């Protein structure tokens, strides 16, 4: 799964990186080195301009909440359980299939965290886990494949600007060989040459499945980091700094 990631780039940098036509970011997010479910995150998606729905879709940068809330959901609390969608079943699962068909997005990240169970144990007897940060070897941006939904809050008035809740989920796939020893799942990443095809709201069926390919072997690097990341209250660039070898738990 993908339960934490880092996202420190400025919205203006993401606009340039992803060739965004319209930024819908009203207030920039602070750099976040410990992004957790239910937090606001940047997302790149394509939708027709709000002024004229008949015009072609344009690429937008928006702020969404991590944790998908399907449009038909009765209980908004279910969003916290839908932070990941498996690529193997995303087209069939009721919670994801509508979004997969028409509401796909890219979730920019610096990298993501996974935890490896060590031979050491906690006081309760469970394996102590060593966190790793996984990022591109070239330190470029990660474009994680995502889905988004727009949920109408029935308890808010029609003129309430917060009546619509925009939420998202991260697609996951089997980890490539170099990373599989840390965790068997990883975020599905979309290469730049596939961004347009993935974001196209009219794409469907086999064309979409062909886009869901694992990351190229060797494109990512993983290194141990401090257990500070275990606590969502901790935040800062020190969370993604490599841990000295003598401090790594085996």
Secondary structure, 3 states (H helix, E strand, C coil): CCCEEEECCCHHHHHHHCCCCEECCCCCCCCEEEEECCCEEEEEEEEECCCCCCCCEEEEEEEEEECCCCCCCCCHHHHHHCCEEECCCCCCCCCCHHHHHHCEEEEEECEEEEEEEEEEECCCCCEEEEEEEEEECCCCCEEEEEEEEEEECCCCCCCCCCCEEEEEEEEEEECCHHHHCCCCEEECECCHHHHHHHHCCCCCCHHHHCCCCCCCCCCEEEEECCHHHHCCCCCCHHHHCCCCHHHCCC
